[in-house]
Amino acid sequence: MHILIKLALRILAVWVVAYIVPGIHYVSWMALVIFAIVLAILNTILKPVLKIITLPINIITLGLFGVVINAVMILLAARLVNGFSVDGFLPALLFGLVLAVVDFFLRIKD
């Protein structure tokens, strides 16, 4: 049950951020839900691997390279989901930053 609540909050967060950030487009609620699920799966499986691989860069940039990893994950998820699109790297970067803030206020942790 806890997982379903987290998923519902994640979908709500993605919807709010997609409404706020320019350059984020979706055609239906189903595309939004699928994007949130794909993003959660990528963050669970691929993000830890990328963080380990980019650890030296992350240390040099004092963790700011993590924001770039988030943007890459968002771009990858958008590429995998039909009906959800991101106009480029800067909207994905802004999407990731705003999503992190919304996640903080909703207390969502991956």
N, C-alpha and C positions, 0 to 999 in steps of 0.2 A: 504494500500500500504506500509505503514511504517513497518508493521509486516513482509511482504514478503522480504523487503530489509534486515531487521534484521536476518531473517532466512537464506537468501542467504549468508550473512556475517558469520553467525554461521557455516554453512556448509563449507565455504571456510576456516574458522579457524580450524575446526576439520580436514579437509583434510591436511592442512599445518602441524598441530601438529602430525597427524598420520604418516606423511612422516618423520618428524624429530625424534620422540621418538621411540626407539627400543622396541619391545614387543607389538606393536599395529598392528593388522592385520585386513584387510577387504577384501572381495572377489569381491565387485562391488561398483559402485557409489551409487546404490540404497540402499545398506546396510549402506553406509556412511551417506546418506541423512536421512534414517530412524533413525540411531543412533543419529544424531544431533537433530532431532525432539523429540525423546524419552528423550534425555538428557535435552532439554529445558523444556519439560513437567515435568520431575522429579524435575528440579531446581525450577520450579514455584510452584509446589504443595507440594512436600515432603521436600525439603531443609529448608524452614522456620520452619516447625514442628521439624525437627532434630536440628536446631539451638536453638530453645527454650528448647527442652529437654536437650541438652548438654550445656546449658548456664553456669552452674557452672564450668565445665571442661574448657570451652572456656575462661572464666574469669581468671582462674588459669594459663592457658597457654598463656595468653595475645593474644588470637585470633588465635593461631597457630593450634588449633584443627579444625578450619574451613577447613584447607587443608586436614585433614583426612576425613572430611565429603565430600569434593569434590571428593576424591579418591573413597569413598564408593559409591557415586552417579554414578561415571563413571563405576565402576565394576557392579553395578546393571543395568545400561543401556546396557552395553555390554552383560550381561546375558540375557536380554530381547530381544535383536536383533540378529537374525540369520545372520551369515555372517560377524559379527564384533566381534573380540575377543581381550582381554587384557590378557597378560601372567601372571599377578600377581599383588600384591598390589603395589610394587615399580614402575612398569611401569605406573600404574594408578595414583600414586602420582605424578610422573614426568609429565604425560600427563596433569593432573590438573594444575600443576604449569606453564607449558609452555602455556597451553590454556588460563590461566589467563593473561599472558603477551601478547599473541597475541590479546586477547579480548581488553586489554587496548589500544593497538596500533590501533585496528580497531574501538574503542569506542563503543563496544557492552556492553549493560547493560541489565541484566535480570529484 
